Amino acid sequence: MGEIAQGLERALRTRPVPPDTETRLRFLLAAHQGSTRQVAAVLEVSQRTVQRWVTKKPGARRSPGPAQIQVIEEAVSARWQPRVRARRQTRAEAEGFVLHTRARFGFADAARPRTTRGCGTSPSACPGRPLENCSPRGTPARASSSRW
């Protein structure tokens, strides 16, 4: 998901999504009335796997892998505050929506002033003079006999 889409999703929520995987799994269980079978169907894993993830026994508890964590995060984001999201989305569609963004264009050294073709001054500093007459490295330009 791109940064703009994530910003829109954040704007439609009032509370942040649970930060850790254990809390996200508890949310999914609560959303499916405590049924590990339904949660397993949503996450496309076995029911026993979900039971291992949420058990309270210290020796039997297992944590999900990186791929499963991503699936859990997507499932929770899709189900997080559905009525609040729907209400805010209809309001934004009716009244309009303002999204503030920032852009970077990949300039590695934007703070240093740039010069053109070895000129010590920028072309805007000497309008009307061609670039060939710009002085190199800030020294005075030679006057050509035909022009000056």
C-alpha positions as CSV (number, residue, x, y, z in Angstrom):
1,M,0.0,0.0,0.0
2,G,1.4,3.4,-0.9
3,E,2.0,6.2,1.5
4,I,-1.0,8.2,0.3
5,A,-3.3,5.3,0.7
6,Q,-2.0,4.7,4.2
7,G,-2.5,8.4,5.0
8,L,-6.1,8.1,3.9
9,E,-6.6,5.0,6.0
10,R,-5.2,6.8,9.0
11,A,-7.5,9.8,8.4
12,L,-10.5,7.5,8.5
13,R,-9.7,6.0,11.9
14,T,-10.1,7.5,15.3
15,R,-8.0,5.1,17.3
16,P,-4.7,3.4,16.1
17,V,-4.7,-0.2,15.2
18,P,-3.3,-2.5,18.0
19,P,0.5,-2.4,17.8
20,D,1.5,-6.0,18.7
21,T,0.5,-9.3,17.2
22,E,-1.0,-10.7,20.4
23,T,-3.4,-7.9,20.7
24,R,-4.3,-8.1,17.0
25,L,-5.1,-11.8,17.4
26,R,-7.3,-11.1,20.5
27,F,-9.1,-8.5,18.4
28,L,-9.7,-11.0,15.6
29,L,-11.0,-13.5,18.1
30,A,-13.4,-10.9,19.6
31,A,-14.6,-9.9,16.2
32,H,-15.4,-13.6,15.4
33,Q,-17.1,-14.3,18.8
34,G,-14.0,-16.3,20.1
35,S,-14.1,-18.8,17.3
36,T,-10.6,-20.0,16.4
37,R,-12.1,-21.8,13.4
38,Q,-13.4,-18.6,11.8
39,V,-10.2,-16.7,12.6
40,A,-8.2,-19.6,11.0
41,A,-10.4,-19.4,7.9
42,V,-9.8,-15.6,7.6
43,L,-6.0,-16.1,8.0
44,E,-5.9,-19.2,5.8
45,V,-4.2,-21.3,8.5
46,S,-5.3,-24.3,10.5
47,Q,-7.5,-24.0,13.6
48,R,-4.7,-25.7,15.6
49,T,-2.2,-23.0,14.5
50,V,-4.5,-20.2,15.8
51,Q,-4.9,-22.1,19.0
52,R,-1.1,-22.3,19.4
53,W,-0.8,-18.6,18.8
54,V,-3.4,-17.6,21.5
55,T,-2.9,-20.2,24.2
56,K,-2.1,-19.0,27.7
57,K,0.1,-22.1,28.5
58,P,3.8,-20.9,28.5
59,G,5.3,-24.0,27.0
60,A,2.7,-24.5,24.2
61,R,2.6,-20.9,23.0
62,R,4.1,-20.2,19.5
63,S,4.5,-16.9,17.7
64,P,3.4,-16.4,14.1
65,G,6.1,-16.0,11.4
66,P,6.7,-12.9,9.3
67,A,4.3,-13.9,6.5
68,Q,1.5,-14.7,9.0
69,I,2.1,-11.4,10.9
70,Q,1.5,-9.5,7.6
71,V,-1.7,-11.4,7.0
72,I,-2.9,-10.7,10.5
73,E,-2.1,-7.0,10.1
74,E,-4.1,-6.8,6.9
75,A,-7.0,-8.7,8.4
76,V,-7.1,-6.4,11.4
77,S,-6.8,-3.2,9.3
78,A,-9.7,-4.3,7.2
79,R,-11.9,-4.9,10.2
80,W,-10.8,-2.1,12.5
81,Q,-13.6,0.4,13.3
82,P,-15.8,-0.3,10.3
83,R,-18.7,2.0,11.3
84,V,-16.3,4.9,12.1
85,R,-14.6,4.4,8.7
86,A,-17.9,4.3,6.9
87,R,-19.2,7.4,8.6
88,R,-16.1,9.4,8.0
89,Q,-15.9,8.2,4.3
90,T,-19.5,9.3,3.6
91,R,-18.8,12.6,5.2
92,A,-15.6,13.1,3.3
93,E,-17.4,12.2,0.0
94,A,-20.2,14.6,0.8
95,E,-18.2,17.6,2.1
96,G,-14.8,17.1,0.6
97,F,-11.5,16.0,2.0
98,V,-8.1,17.8,2.5
99,L,-5.0,15.7,2.5
100,H,-1.6,17.4,3.3
101,T,1.4,15.7,1.7
102,R,5.1,16.3,1.4
103,A,7.3,15.4,-1.5
104,R,10.9,14.7,-2.0
105,F,12.3,14.6,-5.5
106,G,15.6,12.8,-4.8
107,F,18.0,15.7,-4.9
108,A,21.1,14.5,-3.0
109,D,22.5,18.0,-2.3
110,A,19.7,20.5,-2.6
111,A,21.2,23.0,-0.1
112,R,24.2,23.9,-2.3
113,P,23.6,26.5,-4.9
114,R,24.0,25.3,-8.5
115,T,25.8,27.1,-11.2
116,T,25.4,26.7,-15.0
117,R,28.2,26.0,-17.4
118,G,31.0,27.1,-15.1
119,C,29.5,30.5,-14.4
120,G,30.1,32.1,-11.0
121,T,26.7,33.8,-11.1
122,S,23.3,32.4,-11.9
123,P,21.7,33.3,-15.3
124,S,18.9,35.1,-13.4
125,A,21.6,37.5,-11.9
126,C,22.6,38.7,-15.3
127,P,19.5,38.7,-17.5
128,G,20.0,39.7,-21.1
129,R,23.5,38.4,-21.2
130,P,24.1,35.1,-22.9
131,L,25.6,32.2,-20.9
132,E,28.9,32.5,-22.9
133,N,29.4,36.0,-21.4
134,C,28.9,34.8,-17.8
135,S,32.1,35.0,-15.9
136,P,33.7,31.7,-14.8
137,R,34.2,31.4,-11.1
138,G,33.1,35.0,-10.3
139,T,35.9,36.8,-12.2
140,P,34.9,39.7,-14.4
141,A,33.7,38.7,-17.9
142,R,35.8,39.8,-21.0
143,A,34.0,42.2,-23.2
144,S,33.8,41.0,-26.8
145,S,34.6,43.6,-29.4
146,S,31.4,43.2,-31.3
147,R,29.0,43.4,-28.4
148,W,30.5,45.9,-25.9
